């Protein structure tokens, strides 16, 4: 589990008021299958552990063992944003559906915050479909789902 990917460092980002409005239409849907001929191991407890200990979301909206669904809100540093340009934070809502064979993650309500060298944070910028940042943000989300798939695909030592 790569906890570095989910570095919160949200003290500065928390200073920006959240008006509760997620007004955008950019959505990323990703899925990963278990390795061929294999299944993901102990999917609910391990996904729950990954979410609570690795991702550490701002808020968990749903954690349903019967339906194998999680929903959460997360704000994280963009690990791919050039440090020379400051810091970019990505805030999103994610719904995660899991099974023994597949992970499906949807990322919605995506907002960006930019922090300059002086520590000043921009207001939230909703990401619209077709915006210049869409491709970069999708790459970050690909890393998130790949990280979970890798974690669930590891053999459990007993």
C-alpha positions as CSV (number, residue, x, y, z in Angstrom):
1,X,0.0,0.0,0.0
2,X,1.6,3.3,-1.1
3,X,0.6,5.8,1.6
4,X,2.8,8.5,-0.1
5,X,0.3,8.7,-2.9
6,X,-2.4,9.8,-0.6
7,X,-0.4,12.5,1.2
8,X,-3.1,14.7,2.8
9,X,-1.2,17.8,3.8
10,X,-4.5,19.5,3.9
11,X,-3.8,22.1,6.6
12,X,-3.6,24.9,4.0
13,X,-6.4,23.4,1.9
14,X,-8.7,23.2,4.9
15,X,-8.5,27.0,5.2
16,X,-10.5,27.4,2.1
17,X,-14.2,27.5,2.9
18,X,-16.2,24.6,1.4
19,X,-19.5,25.8,0.3
20,X,-20.8,22.2,-0.2
21,X,-21.4,22.8,-4.0
22,X,-20.0,20.1,-6.3
23,X,-21.1,21.7,-9.5
24,X,-19.2,19.9,-12.3
25,X,-19.7,17.4,-14.9
26,X,-16.2,15.7,-15.2
27,X,-16.3,12.1,-14.1
28,X,-13.7,9.4,-14.3
29,X,-14.8,5.7,-14.2
30,X,-12.0,3.1,-13.9
31,X,-11.9,-0.6,-13.3
32,X,-9.3,-3.3,-12.8
33,X,-9.7,-7.0,-12.9
34,X,-7.9,-9.5,-10.7
35,X,-4.9,-11.2,-12.3
36,X,-5.9,-13.9,-14.8
37,X,-6.8,-17.1,-13.0
38,X,-6.7,-15.4,-9.6
39,X,-9.1,-13.5,-7.3
40,X,-8.6,-10.6,-5.0
41,X,-8.0,-11.7,-1.4
42,X,-10.3,-10.8,1.5
43,X,-11.8,-7.9,-0.4
44,X,-13.9,-6.2,2.2
45,X,-11.5,-6.1,5.2
46,X,-8.5,-5.3,3.0
47,X,-10.3,-2.6,1.1
48,X,-11.5,-1.1,4.4
49,X,-7.9,-1.2,5.7
50,X,-6.6,0.4,2.5
51,X,-9.2,3.1,2.8
52,X,-8.8,3.9,6.5
53,X,-5.0,3.5,6.8
54,X,-3.7,4.4,3.3
55,X,-6.1,6.8,1.8
56,X,-7.4,8.4,5.0
57,X,-10.4,10.3,3.5
58,X,-11.9,13.5,4.9
59,X,-15.2,11.7,5.1
60,X,-16.5,8.2,4.6
61,X,-20.0,8.5,3.2
62,X,-20.8,4.8,2.9
63,X,-19.2,1.5,3.9
64,X,-21.5,-1.3,3.0
65,X,-20.3,-4.9,3.6
66,X,-23.4,-6.5,2.0
67,X,-23.1,-4.6,-1.3
68,X,-19.3,-4.3,-1.1
69,X,-19.5,-0.6,-1.8
70,X,-17.5,2.3,-0.3
71,X,-18.0,6.0,-0.9
72,X,-15.8,8.7,0.4
73,X,-14.5,12.3,0.0
74,X,-10.8,12.9,-0.3
75,X,-8.5,15.9,-0.7
76,X,-4.9,15.1,-1.7
77,X,-1.9,16.7,-3.2
78,X,-1.5,16.0,-6.9
79,X,1.7,13.9,-6.9
80,X,2.4,14.7,-10.6
81,X,2.1,18.5,-10.4
82,X,5.4,20.2,-11.0
83,X,6.8,21.5,-7.7
84,X,8.2,24.5,-9.5
85,X,4.6,25.7,-10.1
86,X,3.5,25.3,-6.5
87,X,1.1,22.7,-5.1
88,X,-2.1,21.5,-6.6
89,X,-4.7,19.8,-4.4
90,X,-7.4,17.5,-5.9
91,X,-10.6,17.1,-4.0
92,X,-13.1,14.5,-5.1
93,X,-15.8,12.1,-4.2
94,X,-15.2,8.4,-5.0
95,X,-17.5,5.4,-5.1
96,X,-15.8,2.1,-5.0
97,X,-17.5,-1.2,-5.8
98,X,-15.5,-4.4,-5.3
99,X,-15.8,-8.1,-6.0
100,X,-13.5,-11.1,-6.0
101,X,-12.7,-10.4,-9.6
102,X,-13.0,-6.6,-10.2
103,X,-12.7,-3.2,-8.7
104,X,-14.8,-0.3,-10.1
105,X,-14.1,3.2,-9.0
106,X,-15.9,6.4,-10.0
107,X,-14.4,9.8,-9.2
108,X,-16.9,12.8,-9.3
109,X,-17.3,16.3,-7.9
110,X,-13.7,17.0,-8.7
111,X,-12.2,20.3,-7.6
112,X,-8.7,21.8,-7.8
113,X,-6.9,24.1,-5.4
114,X,-3.6,25.8,-6.3
115,X,-1.1,26.9,-3.6
116,X,1.6,29.3,-4.6
117,X,5.1,29.6,-3.1
118,X,3.8,32.0,-0.4
119,X,1.3,29.5,0.8
120,X,-1.7,31.2,-0.6
121,X,-4.4,28.9,-1.7
122,X,-6.8,29.6,-4.5
123,X,-10.6,29.1,-4.2
124,X,-11.9,25.7,-5.3
125,X,-12.0,25.4,-9.1
126,X,-14.6,22.8,-10.3
127,X,-13.2,20.6,-13.1
128,X,-15.4,20.6,-16.2
129,X,-15.3,17.9,-18.8
130,X,-12.8,18.8,-21.5
131,X,-10.7,21.1,-19.3
132,X,-7.0,21.1,-19.8
133,X,-6.4,19.4,-16.4
134,X,-8.7,16.4,-17.2
135,X,-5.9,14.1,-18.6
136,X,-3.5,14.8,-15.7
137,X,-6.2,14.2,-13.1
138,X,-7.2,11.0,-14.7
139,X,-3.6,9.8,-14.5
140,X,-3.6,10.4,-10.8
141,X,-6.9,8.5,-10.4
142,X,-5.3,5.6,-12.4
143,X,-2.6,5.4,-9.8
144,X,-5.2,5.3,-7.0
145,X,-7.1,2.3,-8.6
146,X,-3.8,0.6,-9.5
147,X,-2.6,0.9,-5.9
148,X,-5.8,-0.7,-4.6
149,X,-5.6,-3.5,-7.2
150,X,-2.0,-4.2,-6.3
151,X,-2.8,-4.3,-2.6
152,X,-5.8,-6.6,-3.1
153,X,-3.8,-8.9,-5.4
154,X,-1.0,-9.5,-3.0
155,X,-0.9,-12.9,-1.4
156,X,-1.7,-12.9,2.3
157,X,0.9,-14.5,4.5
158,X,-0.6,-16.4,7.3
